[in-house]
């Protein structure tokens, strides 16, 4: 399977969009409080600090893949040079162990980096920067239990917003291992760290989704009821979430499609042995077009492994009213869709409905909206809006493809 590579854990959630440059910058931001003590620093620590300053200056100048590769080559060469200046183990204090661990992390030798960060924290367990760096290393090496243990130990010493972000990262790591209930423990901690209503609503939806994925749909509904009692002002938005939860683990409704573009009508009924993703979108929706840039690599990576994708939109009212006996087919609208698909390389199934009946059946209130069905045709995952979480979607695709 040509799987899509994932970014480092802190950027796995769409709460935190990422690219190559911001990943480097994020690591730098983590060490702005590098542990350079007040006593005269040896040449190793001077060179380490100088390297961080130079890297910080170079990152904004990195614009192309060639620039990025040149930056990586320079980074690795400088790290090798600086590590040669490091004191012997007997002569290292917490600062030196930390600096070496960070350099090894930037070079990608993660097991060694973990060892060095642990030694730094063992010598100075009050240093929150070292704890956060070690936590990130545990996430990069898919050790969410170790990361979670460390987070619970230091969470009260970290600002709430940053603590919430770390909770999300730990939850995502558990989610990718299909440990949905453990993921919920950290999503709940994250929910308590964020104050904005849209953040807490989204986290409520993720928690309910995880309960359902774990086969605990009743717990999902009970949790949702508790949130409704806790925040009565949000009952309207939570009502939509209740409809979504109600659809989970039920057979997908039939699709009502007027036109299929280039492909025969796909069969979404159970027993076909393939996982199906339905994407509700509209050509004039900017967020939908943005989501297509992430749906395309999903199709390219997973189509041969057993994933079918269907993008569904609805005819504009002026076109749908012209259909039927004696009317004109909405040729102009369909022609625009064909042109858009060809120009953007969208090679999966596209359907056009005459009415909004599909939206009603699948409880679609906001687009883009995705629905993921297992090999038996049951709805297992739903997400919607401009904050579509594609890393969670990709992980769920992995889990459903692995099911018998």
N, C-alpha and C positions, 0 to 999 in steps of 0.2 A: 504494500500500500504506500503510495507517495504522500506521506503525511505532511501536513503543514507544520513547519517548525514554530515553536512558541517562543515568546520573549521571556525575559527574566520575571520572576514571580510578581514583583511589585507592579508590573505593568500588564498583568494578565487580564485584569478586569477592565471593562470599558469605562469604569470610573476614572481610569488613568490611561489615556491614549498614549501610544508610544511609537518611536522610530529609533533608528540606530543612534542618532546624535543624542536624543533625550535620554536614552539608556545610559550612555557614558556620563552625561551631565548629572543624572540622578545619583550615580555612584559617587561622583565628586561631591555633591551636596551632602551626602552622608558623612563625609570626612572633613568638612570644613572646620570642625572642631577637633582636628587631629591633635593627638596628645603630645605636643611639644612642650616639655616642662620648662621651668624658669632657669634651671641650671644650664651652663654652657653645653650646647648640643654637640655630640660627636658628628663627624663628617657624614655618616650614614643618614642621620635625621635631617641634616641640612640639605643633602641631596634629595631626600624624599620630599621635603617640603617644596624645594625648587621644582621638582618634577610635577607635583600637583599644580603649582601655579602655572607652569608652562602648558600642562594639559588643559587647564581651565581656559587659557587664552586661545589655544588651538581649536577647541571644539566649535566655537561660533564660526570659524573659518572653513569648516568642513561642510561642503555642499553636494558633492557628487560621490559616486561609488569609488572612483579613483582617489578622491581626497580622503575618504574614510579608510581605504586600504593603506594609504600612505601614513595616515595617523596611527593605525594599528601597528604597522611595521616600526615606526619611531617609538611608540609606547613600549613594545616588547623589547626593543634594543635597550632602551633606557632602564627598564625594570631589571634586565639581566645585569647591567652595569652597576646599578645601585645595590642589588642584593649581594654583590661581591664585597661591598663595604660593610655588610652587617656584622655586628659583634657575634662572638661565639655564644652558644646557648647559656653558658655559665655567666656571661657578662650582659645578658639582656634583661632589661626591666620591662614593666608593662607597656611602656611607650614603644620600645623596640619590637616587642612581640606583635603589638597592634600594627605598626607600620609594615612589618614583614607580611603579616596576614593580609593586609590590604593590597600590597603589591602582588602577592600570589593570587589574590582574588581577581585583580585586573588582568593578570596573565592567563587566568583560566585554570590554574592548578588548585581546584577547589578542596580536595581532601587535605592538602597541606595547609591551605588557608584556614580551614576549620580548626586544625590543630593549633595554629599560631594564635588565632583569636581566642580559643579556649584558654591557652596559657596566659594571654594578656588579661582575660577576665578573672582567672584564678588569682592573679597577683593584685588585681584592683577590681573587686566585684561591685564597686560603686560607679564604675564608668558606664554610663548608658550608651555612649557612642559605640563602645566595643560590643555591648549586648545587642544593639540593633544590627551591627555588621555581622555578628555571628548568626543572628536570626535570619538575615537575608541569605547567608550561605546555606543554612539548613533548607531554606525554601528552594534555592537553586539546585540543591542535590536531592530534592523530593523527600525531605524528612519533616513532614508537617507536625508530627508529634513532638519532636525535639524543638521545632520552632514555636509551637504552641506553649510548651512548658516554659520556655524562656520569655515569651510574651506575657504570660500570666504573672511571672515573677517581676517584670519590670514595667508593666502597663501603667501603673499609677504614676510612674516617673516620666512618662512620655506625654506630650501635649495631646488633647483629645482627638484633634483631626488626624494627626500622624498615627496615633494609636488605632483609630478606626481604619485607616488605610492598611496598617499591618494586620489587623483582624481579617480584613477582606482578603489579603494575600494568603494568610493561613487557611482561610475557608476555601479559597479556590484550589489550593494544593490538595486539601482533603477531597474536594469535589472531583478533581481529576483522577483520584484513586477510587472513586465511586463510594467513598465513605460519607454519605450524605448527612447522616445524623451528627457526626463529628463536625462537619462543615457548618451545620446549623448552630452549634455552640458558639462558633466565632462570628457567624453572621449576627447572632443576637448581641454579642459584645459590640460589634460594629454599629448595630442599630442604636445602642445606648450611647455611642460616641458622637453620632451625628444629630444635629438639631433641625435641619431643614426638612420640611414635610415631604418633599418629593424624594429625598434620600431614604427616609424611614419607610415610605410606602413601597419604594422599590425593594428595599431589603426585606420587608414583610412578604412581598411576592416571591422573592428568592427562597425564603425559608419555607413557605408553603409548597413551592415547587419541589424542594428537596425532600420534604416529608412524603410527597406523592411518589417521587422517584424511588424512595426507600420502601415503598409499599405501605405507607402509613397515611393514606388519604384522610382517614378519620381525624388523625392528629392535625393534619393541615387545616381542616375545617374548624377544629376546636381552637387552634392557634389564631385563626382569622377572627373567630367570634370574640376572643379575648382582646384582640386589637381594636375591634369595633366598639367594645365597651370602654376601652381605654381612651379612644379618640373618636367620640361620636360625630365630630365635625367632618370627619373623613369618610363617613359611611357611604356616600355616593361613589367615590372612587374605589372603596373596598368592595362595594357591591359588584363592580365589574370584575374585580379579582376573584370574587366568589364564583362567578359564572365560569371563569377560566379554570379554577380548581375543580369545579364540577365536571368539566369535560375531560379532565385527566383520567387515564385508565379506562376510557370508554371508546367504543369503535368510532372512527372518524365518520362524520356525515358524508353523504354522497355529494359530489360536486355538480353544480349546474353551470355548464359552460356553453356559450353560444358559438365560439370560434376557437380552434386550436391552430397555432402558428407552426407550420412546417412539420410538426410531429403528430402522430396519431394520439388519440385520447389515452393517457396513461391509466393504468388500473391501480387504484389505491386501496382496493379491498384486501382484507387479511389473507394470509396464506401464500402471498407472492414471494416471500423470502427476501424482500428488499425493504430498506428503511426509506421513508419518504419525507421530504421537507417541502411544505407549502409556504410560499412567500406572498403575502398580500401587499400589493404595491400600487402605484399610479405613476405614469410617465412624467407628470408635472410635479411630483413630490421630491424636493431636494434630498430629504433624509432617506427616501427610498433609493434614489440613485446612488447615494453614498453607501448604503448597505449592499448594493449590487457589487461594489468593488471587493467586498468580502465574501459574498456568495459565490462569485466566479471561482476563486481559488478552492473553495469547498467542493464545488462541482469537479474541478480538475483533479483534485486529490482523491476524492472518494467515489466518483461515479463507477469506476471499474470494481471497487470493493463492495458495491451494493447500495449506493445512495442514489435515489432519484429526486430531482428538484423540479417543482412546478411553481412558476410565478403567475399569479392571478391578478388581473385588474378588471375594472368594470367600464363598459362603454360610457362615454359622456352622454348625458341625457339627450342632447340634440341628435346624437347618432343612434342611440337605442330606440328612440321614438320613430326612427325611419325604417326600422326592420319590419319584417312580416310581408304578407302577400301584397304585391303591388308596390312595396316600398323600395327605397334604395339601400343597398348594403352599405355598412359604414366603411367603405373602401379606403377613404382618406386616412381614417384613424388607424386601421390595420396596416396600411402602407407605411405610416410613420413608425409603427412598432417594428415592422420588418427592417426598416432602415436603421433604427436605433440598435436592434439586436445585432445586425451584421457589422455595424460600425464598432460596437463595443465587444464583440466576440462572445455574446451570450448564446451558448449552444444547448441549453437545457429546454425543457418544455415550457411553453407560454400559452396561457389560456385567457380568453376574454369573455366575461359574463355580461349578459344583457341587463341584469338587475343586481341589487345588493343582497340577494338571498344567501350567497356563500358567506358574506360578512356576518349575517345574522346567525347562521348555523354554527359558525366557529367563534362567535362572540367577539368579533373584530370591531373595536371602537376607535382605534388609532393605527395609522400606518406609518412606517412599515410594521408588519406583524408576521411572525413566523410560527408555524405549527410543525412539530416533528412527530412522526408516527413510527412505531416499531414494525417488525416484520409481520406481525399479525394484524396490522392496520389500526392499532389502538393509539390514541393521542397520549404522548408521554412528556412533551415539553412545549411550552409556549412562551413567547417573549414579544415585546412590542415597543414602539417609540424610538426616538433618536438615540437612546442609550442601549440599543440592542447589544447584548453581551455575547459576542461571537466566540470568545474562548470557552464560555460555559456551553454554548451550542455545540462547538466542536468536540468538547469532552463528552457530551451526551451522545453525539453521533458515534464516537468511539465505543461507548458502552453498549449502545443498541446494536451496533454491527457485531459486537462480540457475543451477544445473546444468541442462544440456539433457537 
